[in-house]
């Protein structure tokens, strides 16, 4: 599977082909004015495979970018604020528009990329005419930014100037965000025509632009292009102070020697791709838009702009969604059937355990069930109903409420004793030796306490023992209260009273 980016500029198609790991493996230009069948074969050999993913891009002049400051932390409020802003940002009927919103939380701005359904439809029809149906449609603006991010050590703010076949595109980047774009109706084809008017001129890549005659058509055209570039940039930076602007030239800029130097103006500097990359593929900048739109399709992040949404979704994606839906439905159906089967098995198992429990109750006759004549021919479910009714008739405080001190209450009592402060308690063992149950519901609660402690003075142990002997409130003094001497410690054993508050 390959990822293919297409830049359709006039009758020239620039194509960039990436492998599945986004390694650039091929770039090529095809001139549709050339009727040679070889060019057609080249085109379809590159994009004809159904497994390949194809991306194209709208001309920047058909995509409007609007930026607003919007500092909202709550996600729900943010969503509503963006929706309200979206409905009021364009004079075009929102039903006829495609509006993509992008929120940059780090700088608290929301951006809207706006085009019309008519522009998108014309773009798709143009590609359909040469039997291309891209799954993804972005914009030249985004594609150029993608290219710069991939191949240039980009500063936070810079300007991309792309010399295309029939137009020049400017993209202004500030703080890593696209802020503006503009299109100038002068491209490389117009420059070539101006050059051809002077038959005595050298080839374009040999011309010394500093020595062009002032009245030559090429000099006039290049001066006009430079003026338009400077004018577009000055409009954006009209009320902004800057020391120096960074320019990055792409497209067919390398076709004319030192054209980037010629087009720069005061307070600007030119940056370029690393020379190592240019040595491997010196014409890579010519395919900047094609490369960028392929990368944009695969990145799918905050920068990405996919205009093929809703009714414009490609057939290939619809088929993929349909196949995925079928697979998802099949998986859900399988797990539903499995769960139904498993739950039935589980219910059968639980039902059997319940019936076994009822039989156990009958054998031990915990609730005098055998005395009930009606149960002789009763089913297991009827016996369960009887058990339920018998239990419901029991006193609500039996056997669910502890009628003696809880562990926490006893520890609180122990902590409040003054004489305990002279001893160090090592262990406390609290156990219910007797308690009520279904077979003997009137059996009392009988908590047995064992306390192991140490003290430097044996008299403190005796004091503690005497304290417990004289305690009439919670300790059962009718039972033995024994004090045993261990190797280095003491152990005292006694019982708590029944029927006291917890």
Secondary structure, 3 states (H helix, E strand, C coil): CCEEEEEEECCEEEEEEECCCCCEEEEEEEECCCCCHHHHHHHHHHHCCCCCEEEEEECHHHCEEEEEECCCCCHHHHHHHHHHHHCCCCCCCHHHEEEEEEEECCCCEEEEEEEEHHHHHHHHHHHHCCCCCCCEEEEHHHHHHHHHHHHCCCCCCEEEEEECCCCEEEEEEECCEEEEEEEECCCHHHHHHHHHCCCCCCCHHHCCHHHCCCCCHHHHHHHHHHHHHHHHHHHHCCCCCCCCEEEEEEEHHHHCCCHHHHHCCCCEEEECCCHHHHHHCCCHHHHHHHHHHHHHHHHCCCCCCCCCCHHHCCHHHHHHHHHHHHHHHHHHHHHHHHHHHHHHHHHHHHHHHHHHHHHHHHHHCCCCHHHCHHHHHCCHHHHHHHHHHHHHHCCCCCCCCCCCCCHHHHHHHHHCCCHHHHCEEEEEEEEEEECCCCCCCCCCCEEEEEEEEECCCHHHHHHHHHHHHCCCCCECCCCCCEEEECCCCEEEEEEECCCCCC
